[in-house]
């Protein structure tokens, strides 16, 4: 019998909050049970396992990130869209470090296909239409943007840019300017 007040959605959201507090890798059904002061067994009517919980948190994070990105991109094109999209990722990673880490979780192909991950790819490709890139260069550019955004955000979160000048904010702005220039002048094959 399910404990009153607990639901898969509530547990997923609580797991996401826990991930932001203690780190995504520390999120388990046991840790979540402690948070609700219930026995672990009582959560298994809502969750299959800690991996199920982590997958649900990843799906929630992908959805939240896609919703934010879609709002930020509305009515924007070219460099404006690139900057808005990049800043959504960076801001989300700063506000929700555990959820951001969850969004990087490798999902099985069926789960990934049903996730908001496809929306992220569509939005990235929509931005690139403003740069007039055809395939396969568009796919190369999608991978480049994802690598730069994730790499920068990850290094910044780990304190990698906090020990030297110029400050991280200035570098982020210059990186985005450089990406815009590269996309406008994509090298010919």
C-alpha positions as CSV (number, residue, x, y, z in Angstrom):
1,X,0.0,0.0,0.0
2,X,1.3,3.5,-0.9
3,X,2.0,5.9,1.9
4,X,-0.4,8.8,1.9
5,X,1.0,11.9,0.3
6,X,3.8,10.1,-1.6
7,X,3.7,9.8,-5.3
8,X,6.2,9.1,-8.0
9,X,6.1,12.8,-9.1
10,X,6.6,14.1,-5.5
11,X,9.5,11.6,-4.9
12,X,11.1,12.6,-8.2
13,X,11.0,16.3,-7.4
14,X,12.3,15.6,-3.9
15,X,15.1,13.5,-5.4
16,X,15.9,16.4,-7.8
17,X,16.1,18.8,-4.8
18,X,18.3,16.3,-3.0
19,X,20.6,16.1,-6.0
20,X,21.0,19.9,-6.0
21,X,21.9,19.7,-2.3
22,X,24.2,16.7,-2.1
23,X,25.1,15.8,-5.7
24,X,23.4,13.6,-8.2
25,X,25.6,10.6,-7.5
26,X,24.5,10.6,-3.9
27,X,20.8,10.3,-4.7
28,X,19.4,6.9,-3.8
29,X,16.1,5.5,-2.7
30,X,17.6,5.1,0.8
31,X,18.6,8.7,1.0
32,X,15.1,9.7,-0.2
33,X,13.5,7.5,2.4
34,X,15.5,9.3,5.1
35,X,14.4,12.6,3.8
36,X,10.7,11.6,4.2
37,X,11.4,9.7,7.4
38,X,9.9,6.5,6.0
39,X,11.2,3.0,5.4
40,X,12.9,2.3,2.1
41,X,10.3,-0.4,1.3
42,X,7.5,2.1,1.4
43,X,9.0,3.9,-1.6
44,X,9.2,0.8,-3.8
45,X,5.5,1.1,-4.6
46,X,6.5,4.3,-6.4
47,X,10.0,3.6,-7.6
48,X,11.6,0.5,-8.9
49,X,15.2,1.3,-7.8
50,X,17.7,4.0,-7.3
51,X,18.5,3.8,-11.0
52,X,14.8,4.4,-11.8
53,X,14.8,7.4,-9.4
54,X,18.0,8.8,-11.2
55,X,16.4,8.3,-14.6
56,X,13.3,10.1,-13.5
57,X,15.4,13.0,-12.2
58,X,17.3,13.1,-15.5
59,X,14.0,13.3,-17.4
60,X,12.7,16.0,-15.2
61,X,15.9,18.0,-15.6
62,X,15.8,17.6,-19.4
63,X,12.2,18.8,-19.4
64,X,12.9,21.8,-17.2
65,X,15.9,22.8,-19.3
66,X,14.0,22.4,-22.6
67,X,11.2,24.5,-21.2
68,X,13.6,27.3,-20.1
69,X,15.4,27.2,-23.4
70,X,12.2,27.4,-25.5
71,X,11.1,30.4,-23.5
72,X,14.5,32.1,-23.9
73,X,14.6,31.4,-27.7
74,X,11.1,32.7,-28.5
75,X,11.4,35.5,-31.1
76,X,15.2,35.3,-31.2
77,X,17.5,34.5,-34.1
78,X,21.2,34.4,-34.9
79,X,23.6,35.6,-32.2
80,X,20.7,36.6,-29.9
81,X,19.4,33.1,-30.0
82,X,22.9,31.6,-29.4
83,X,23.5,33.8,-26.4
84,X,20.0,33.1,-24.9
85,X,20.4,29.3,-25.4
86,X,23.9,29.2,-23.9
87,X,22.9,31.3,-20.9
88,X,20.0,29.1,-20.2
89,X,22.4,26.1,-19.9
90,X,24.8,28.0,-17.7
91,X,22.2,29.5,-15.5
92,X,20.4,26.2,-15.0
93,X,23.7,24.4,-14.1
94,X,24.4,27.1,-11.5
95,X,20.9,27.0,-10.0
96,X,20.5,23.3,-10.1
97,X,23.9,21.6,-10.1
98,X,22.5,18.1,-9.3
99,X,19.8,18.3,-11.9
100,X,22.2,19.5,-14.5
101,X,24.4,16.5,-13.7
102,X,21.3,14.3,-14.0
103,X,20.6,15.8,-17.5
104,X,23.9,14.2,-18.6
105,X,22.8,10.7,-17.5
106,X,23.1,8.2,-20.3
107,X,19.6,6.9,-21.1
108,X,18.6,3.8,-22.9
109,X,17.6,4.5,-26.5
110,X,13.8,4.1,-25.9
111,X,13.8,6.4,-22.9
112,X,16.1,8.9,-24.6
113,X,13.8,9.0,-27.6
114,X,10.8,9.8,-25.4
115,X,12.6,12.4,-23.4
116,X,13.0,16.2,-23.9
117,X,16.4,15.5,-25.3
118,X,15.0,15.7,-28.8
119,X,13.7,19.2,-28.1
120,X,17.2,20.3,-27.1
121,X,18.6,19.0,-30.4
122,X,15.7,20.7,-32.4
123,X,16.3,24.0,-30.6
124,X,20.0,23.8,-31.3
125,X,19.4,23.1,-35.0
126,X,16.9,26.0,-35.1
127,X,19.6,28.3,-33.8
128,X,22.0,27.0,-36.5
129,X,19.5,27.8,-39.3
130,X,20.4,31.4,-38.6
131,X,23.9,30.6,-39.6
132,X,23.0,28.8,-42.8
133,X,24.8,25.5,-42.1
134,X,23.9,22.4,-44.1
135,X,24.5,18.8,-43.1
136,X,26.9,17.3,-42.1
137,X,28.2,20.6,-40.8
138,X,25.1,21.3,-38.9
139,X,25.6,18.1,-36.9
140,X,29.2,19.0,-36.3
141,X,28.1,22.4,-35.0
142,X,25.5,20.9,-32.7
143,X,28.2,18.8,-31.2
144,X,30.6,21.7,-30.9
145,X,28.0,23.9,-29.1
146,X,27.1,21.1,-26.7
147,X,30.8,20.4,-26.0
148,X,31.6,24.0,-25.3
149,X,28.6,24.7,-23.2
150,X,28.9,21.6,-21.1
151,X,32.7,21.8,-20.9
152,X,32.7,25.5,-19.8
153,X,29.8,25.0,-17.3
154,X,31.5,21.9,-15.8
155,X,34.9,23.5,-15.5
156,X,33.4,26.6,-14.0
157,X,31.4,24.6,-11.5
158,X,34.5,22.8,-10.4
159,X,36.3,26.1,-9.7
160,X,38.5,25.9,-12.7
161,X,38.3,29.5,-13.6
162,X,38.3,31.1,-10.1
163,X,42.1,31.4,-9.7
164,X,43.1,33.8,-12.4
165,X,42.0,36.9,-14.3
166,X,40.1,37.8,-16.3
167,X,37.0,36.7,-14.5
168,X,34.8,33.8,-15.7
169,X,32.0,36.1,-16.8
170,X,34.3,38.0,-19.2
171,X,35.6,34.8,-20.6
172,X,32.1,33.4,-21.1
173,X,31.2,36.5,-23.1
174,X,34.3,36.1,-25.3
175,X,33.7,32.4,-25.8
176,X,30.2,33.1,-27.1
177,X,31.4,35.9,-29.4
178,X,34.0,33.5,-30.7
179,X,31.3,30.8,-31.3
180,X,29.2,33.3,-33.2
181,X,32.1,34.3,-35.4
182,X,33.0,30.7,-36.0
183,X,29.4,29.8,-37.0
184,X,29.2,32.8,-39.3
185,X,32.4,31.8,-41.0
186,X,32.2,28.0,-40.8
187,X,35.2,26.5,-42.6
188,X,34.6,24.9,-46.0
189,X,35.4,21.2,-46.4
